[in-house]
Amino acid sequence: MPFTSGGAEAHVAGLRTALIEHGHQADIVAIPFQWNPPAQIVNSMLLWRMLDTSAYNGQSVDLVIGMKFPAYLVRHPNKVLWVMHQHKQAYDLAGTEFDSLPGDEESQRVQDLIIGADTRLIPEARRIFANSRTVAERLQKYNGIRAEPLYHPIPRAGRLRANEYADYIFCPSRLDRLKRQDLLIRAMAQAKSAARCVLAGGGPEEERLRELIARLGVQDRVRLLGFVSDREMEQLYADALAVFFGPFAEDYGYVTLEAFAAKKAVLTTEDSGGPREFVRDGDNGFVLAPDPATIAEKIDLLFERRKLAAKLGEQGFETLAALRLDWGNVVDKLLS
């Protein structure tokens, strides 16, 4: 997606770097994706399906690794998939408040085409991996396709640390409806302690979130920083009391594991998807109903009991260490 940089882009860039470090030539092939009107989705699918990736500049391409919809529909005699994003509007998001397909007859045809193409064409690949158990379960549920979960390291691995546990809940993420930063802002309006929250990131929801902050009168408790540098991000993690990450149906989510790397507990929600693969309620964070009052209660608890926040954060760090995430393992799996 042009002019957009987030977890997916970091994932792809990380794989390219790892392949090169392991002695291979590798590059990223990308085509701008459009989803509005819905017929544009089908055009994007056709663009990828028609693309010839067998050779470039007289040099044959030995392997194609497909990762995102609709790029993984590309044809190649030696293709491996590491699926990190399907078009969720045709799957988990269909019929929810986050569904971007209008629901008319044309949109239904597009949805049917997406599901049909995934079901027929994903199995063309020699091997199929998913970047999380959540994605693997979606492939099995909707497409009848088995995929092996394959986790990968976080981009800031080795640079994150823990300092003191200050008085703010940190929420780093793209400002998007699916990330549901509004849950945290509404929780701050109900928190009884003097806890604050800090949000880092930009995106299409920024104006709406600023209006919500003003309407709730929590300007003194909520800071919306916009984009921050890597160094600022690392410092914000280091000093946080805990981290809130409550998206809807997230596929993986670096935030959870970055928080654990900084020894911070994670507050997530029951319907957040990927984070629930790592967050154990009461052990390294809290798994909560997507309800501001419930979230506010846990924020107050951590604010009043800093030793508990530190203990949960330490156990989150142990959770991350036990995963033994390693790019070498990823490369070996994809090329095996």
For each residue, the residues with C-beta under 8 A, 3 or more apart:
1: 4 32 33
2: 32
3:
4: 1 9 174
5: 9 10
6: 9 10 174
7: 10 11 252 253 254
8: 11 12 68 84 85
9: 4 5 6 12 13
10: 5 6 7 13 14 155 254
11: 7 8 14 15 67 84 131 152 252
12: 8 9 15 16 28 67 68
13: 9 10 16 17 28
14: 10 11 17 18 152 153 155 327
15: 11 12 18 19 26 65 67 82 152 327 330 334
16: 12 13 19 20 26 27 28
17: 13 14 20 21 327
18: 14 15 21 22 327 328 330 331
19: 15 16 22 24 26 331
20: 16 17 23 24 25 26
21: 17 18 327
22: 18 19 328 331
23: 20
24: 19 20 335
25: 20
26: 15 16 19 20
27: 16
28: 12 13 16
29: 51 53 71 74
30: 71
31: 44 47 48 51 71
32: 1 2
33: 1 44 70
34: 40 41 43 44
35: 38 40 41 44 87 89 100
36: 40 100
37: 40 106
38: 35 41 42 101 102 106 107 110
39: 42 43 106 110
40: 34 35 36 37 43 44
41: 34 35 38 44 45 70 87 110 114
42: 38 39 45 46 110 113
43: 34 39 40 46 47
44: 31 33 34 35 40 41 47 48 70
45: 41 42 48 49 70 73 113 114 117
46: 42 43 49 50
47: 31 43 44 50 51 70
48: 31 44 45 51 70 71 72 73 74
49: 45 46 70 73 74 75 121
50: 46 47
51: 29 31 47 48 74 75
52: 55 75
53: 29 56 61 64 74 75 76
54: 60 61 76 77
55: 52 58 59 60 61
56: 53 59 61
57:
58: 55
59: 55 56
60: 54 55
61: 53 54 55 56 64 76
62: 78
63: 76 78 79 80 335
64: 53 61 74 76 78 79 80
65: 15 79 80 81 82 334
66: 71 72 73 74 79 80 81 82 83 125
67: 11 12 15 71 72 81 82 83 84 85
68: 8 12 71 72 84 85
69: 72 73 85 86 87 114 118
70: 33 41 44 45 47 48 49 73 87 117
71: 29 30 31 48 66 67 68 74
72: 48 66 67 68 69 81 83 122 125
73: 45 48 49 66 69 70 117 121
74: 29 48 49 51 53 64 66 71 79
75: 49 51 52 53 79 124
76: 53 54 61 63 64 79
77: 54
78: 62 63 64 126
79: 63 64 65 66 74 75 76 124 125 126
80: 63 64 65 66 125 126 127 128 129 334 335
81: 65 66 67 72 122 125 127 128 129 147
82: 15 65 66 67 129 130 131 150 334
83: 66 67 72 86 122 128 129 130 131 135 139 147
84: 8 11 67 68 130 131 132 135 251 252
85: 8 67 68 69 88 135 251
86: 69 83 90 91 118 135 138 139
87: 35 41 69 70 90 91 114
88: 85 91 92 93 249 251
89: 35 93 94 98 99 100 101 111
90: 86 87 94 101 110 111 114 115
91: 86 87 88 94 115 138 142
92: 88 96 138 249 273
93: 88 89 96 98 99 100 248 249
94: 89 90 91 99 101 111
95: 99
96: 92 93 99 248
97:
98: 89 93 177 178 248 249
99: 89 93 94 95 96 103
100: 35 36 89 93
101: 38 89 90 94 107 110 111
102: 38 107
103: 99 107 108
104: 107 108
105: 108 109
106: 37 38 39 109 110
107: 38 101 102 103 104 110 111
108: 103 104 105 111 112
109: 105 106 112 113
110: 38 39 41 42 90 101 106 107 113 114
111: 89 90 94 101 107 108 114 115
112: 108 109 115 116
113: 42 45 109 110 116 117
114: 41 45 69 87 90 110 111 117 118
115: 90 91 111 112 118 119 142 143
116: 112 113 119 120
117: 45 70 73 113 114 120 121
118: 69 86 114 115 121 122 139 142 143 145
119: 115 116 122 142 143 144 145
120: 116 117 123
121: 49 73 117 118 124
122: 72 81 83 118 119 125 128 139 143 145
123: 120 128 145
124: 75 79 121
125: 66 72 79 80 81 122 128
126: 78 79 80
127: 80 81 148 334 336
128: 80 81 83 122 123 125 139 145 146 147 148
129: 80 81 82 83 147 148 149 150 333 334
130: 82 83 84 133 135 136 139 147 148 149 150
131: 11 82 83 84 135 149 150 151 152 251 252
132: 84 135 136 149 151 251 252 274 277
133: 130 136 137 149 277
134: 137 138 249 250 251 252 273 274 276 277
135: 83 84 85 86 130 131 132 138 139 147 149 251 252
136: 130 132 133 139 140 146 147 148 149
137: 133 134 140 141
138: 86 91 92 134 135 141 142
139: 83 86 118 122 128 130 135 136 142 143 145 146 147
140: 136 137 143 144 145 146 147
141: 137 138
142: 91 115 118 119 138 139
143: 115 118 119 122 139 140
144: 119 140
145: 118 119 122 123 128 139 140
146: 128 136 139 140
147: 81 83 128 129 130 135 136 139 140
148: 127 128 129 130 136 333
149: 129 130 131 132 133 135 136
150: 82 129 130 131 330 333 334
151: 131 132 252 323 325
152: 11 14 15 131 325 327 330
153: 14 157 325 326 327
154: 157 254 257 258 261 325
155: 10 14 254
156: 159 160 230 233 234 258 261
157: 153 154 160 261 325
158:
159: 156 230 234
160: 156 157 234 237 238 258 261 262
161: 234 237 238 262 263
162: 238 262 263 264 313 317
163: 238 239
164: 239
165: 239 240 241 242 306 309 310 313
166: 239 240 241
167: 194 195 196 241 303
168: 195 196 197 198 223 239 240 241
169: 184 195 196 197 198 240 241 242 243 244 267 299 302
170: 197 198 200 236 237 240 241 242 243 244 259 264
171: 181 184 197 198 199 200 243 244 245
172: 199 200 201 233 236 237 243 255 258
173: 176 179 181 199 200 201 245 247 255
174: 4 6 179 201 202 203
175: 179 181 199 201 202 203 204 205 206 209
176: 173 179 203 204 205
177: 98 180 205
178: 98 247 248 249 250
179: 173 174 175 176 203 205 246 247
180: 177 183 184 246 247 248 269 290
181: 171 173 175 184 185 199 205 209
182: 185 186 205 208 209 212
183: 180 186 187 244 246 269 290 291 292 295
184: 169 171 180 181 187 188 197 199 244 246 295
185: 181 182 188 189 197 209 212 213 216 218 222
186: 182 183 189 190 212 216 292
187: 183 184 190 191 292 293 295 296 299
188: 184 185 191 195 196 197 216 218 221 222 296 299
189: 185 186 216 217 218 292
190: 186 187 292 293 296
191: 187 188 195 221 296 299 300 303
192: 296 300
193: 299 300 303 304
194: 167 303
195: 167 168 169 188 191 221 241 299 300 302 303
196: 167 168 169 188 221 222 223
197: 168 169 170 171 184 185 188 221 222 223 244 299
198: 168 169 170 171 222 223 225 236 240
199: 171 172 173 175 181 184 209 222 223 224 225
200: 170 171 172 173 225 226 227 228 232 233 236
201: 172 173 174 175 226 227
202: 174 175 206 226 227
203: 174 175 176 179 206
204: 175 176
205: 175 176 177 179 181 182 208 209
206: 175 202 203 209 210 224 226
207: 210 211
208: 182 205 211 212
209: 175 181 182 185 199 205 206 212 213 224
210: 206 207 213 214 224
211: 207 208 214 215
212: 182 185 186 208 209 215 216
213: 185 209 210 216 218 219 222 224
214: 210 211 217 219
215: 211 212
216: 185 186 188 189 212 213
217: 189 214
218: 185 188 189 213 221 222
219: 213 214 222
220:
221: 188 191 195 196 197 218
222: 185 188 196 197 198 199 213 218 219
223: 168 196 197 198 199
224: 199 206 209 210 213
225: 198 199 200 228 232
226: 200 201 202 206
227: 200 201 202
228: 200 225 232 233 236
229: 232 233
230: 156 159 233 234
231: 234 235
232: 200 225 228 229 235 236
233: 156 172 200 228 229 230 236 237
234: 156 159 160 161 230 231 237 238 262
235: 231 232 238 239
236: 170 172 198 200 228 232 233 239 240
237: 160 161 170 172 233 234 240 243 258 259 261 262 264
238: 160 161 162 163 234 235 262
239: 163 164 165 166 168 235 236
240: 165 166 168 169 170 198 236 237 243 259 262 264
241: 165 166 167 168 169 170 195 264 302 303 306 309
242: 165 169 170 259 264 265 266 267 285 299 302 309 312 313
243: 169 170 171 172 237 240 255 256 258 259 262 264 265 266 267
244: 169 170 171 183 184 197 266 267 268 295
245: 171 173 250 253 255 256 259 266 267 268 272 275
246: 179 180 183 184 267 268 269 272 288 290 295
247: 173 178 179 180 250 253 272 273 275
248: 93 96 98 178 180 271 272 273 290
249: 88 92 93 98 134 178 271 272 273
250: 134 178 245 247 253 272 273 274 275
251: 84 85 88 131 132 134 135 273 274
252: 7 11 84 131 132 134 135 151 274
253: 7 245 247 250 256 257 272 273 274 275
254: 7 10 154 155 257 258
255: 172 173 243 245 258 259 266 275
256: 243 245 253 259 260 266 268 274 275 278 279
257: 154 253 254 260 261 278 320 323 325
258: 154 156 160 172 237 243 254 255 261 262
259: 170 237 240 242 243 245 255 256 262 264 265 266 285 313 316
260: 256 257 263 264 266 278 284 313 316 317 319 320
261: 154 156 157 160 237 257 258 317 320
262: 160 161 162 234 237 238 240 243 258 259 313
263: 161 162 260 310 313 314 316 317
264: 162 170 237 240 241 242 243 259 260 309 313 316
265: 242 243 259 284 285 286 302 309 312 313 316
266: 242 243 244 245 255 256 259 260 275 278 279 284 285 286 316
267: 169 242 243 244 245 246 285 286 288 295 298 299
268: 244 245 246 256 272 275 276 279 285 286 287 288
269: 180 183 246 272 287 288 289 290
270: 276 287 288 289 290
271: 248 249 290
272: 245 246 247 248 249 250 253 268 269 275 276
273: 92 134 247 248 249 250 251 253 276
274: 132 134 250 251 252 253 256 277 278
275: 245 247 250 253 255 256 266 268 272 278 279
276: 134 268 270 272 273 279 287
277: 132 133 134 274
278: 256 257 260 266 274 275 284 319 320 323
279: 256 266 268 275 276 284 285 286 287
280: 283 284 285 287 319
281: 285 286 287
282: 286
283: 280 312 315
284: 260 265 266 278 279 280 312 313 315 316 318 319
285: 242 259 265 266 267 268 279 280 281 312 316
286: 265 266 267 268 279 281 282 298
287: 268 269 270 276 279 280 281
288: 246 267 268 269 270 291 294 295 298
289: 269 270 294
290: 180 183 246 248 269 270 271
291: 183 288 294 295
292: 183 186 187 189 190 295 296
293: 187 190 296 297
294: 288 289 291 297 298
295: 183 184 187 244 246 267 288 291 292 298 299
296: 187 188 190 191 192 292 293 299 300
297: 293 294 300 301
298: 267 286 288 294 295 301 302
299: 169 187 188 191 193 195 197 242 267 295 296 302 303
300: 191 192 193 195 296 297 303 304
301: 297 298 304 305 308
302: 169 195 241 242 265 298 299 305 306 308 309 312
303: 167 191 193 194 195 241 299 300 306
304: 193 300 301
305: 301 302 308 309
306: 165 241 302 303 309 310
307: 310 311
308: 301 302 305 311 312
309: 165 241 242 264 265 302 305 306 312 313
310: 165 263 306 307 313 314
311: 307 308 314 315
312: 242 265 283 284 285 302 308 309 315 316
313: 162 165 242 259 260 262 263 264 265 284 309 310 316 317
314: 263 310 311 317 318
315: 283 284 311 312 318 319
316: 259 260 263 264 265 266 284 285 312 313 319 320
317: 162 260 261 263 313 314 320 321
318: 284 314 315 321 322
319: 260 278 280 284 315 316 322 323
320: 257 260 261 278 316 317 323 325
321: 317 318 324
322: 318 319
323: 151 257 278 319 320
324: 321 329
325: 151 152 153 154 157 257 320 329
326: 153 329 330
327: 14 15 17 18 21 152 153 330 331
328: 18 22 331 332
329: 324 325 326 332 333
330: 15 18 150 152 326 327 333 334
331: 18 19 22 327 328 334 335
332: 328 329 335 336
333: 129 148 150 329 330 336
334: 15 65 80 82 127 129 150 330 331
335: 24 63 80 331 332
336: 127 332 333
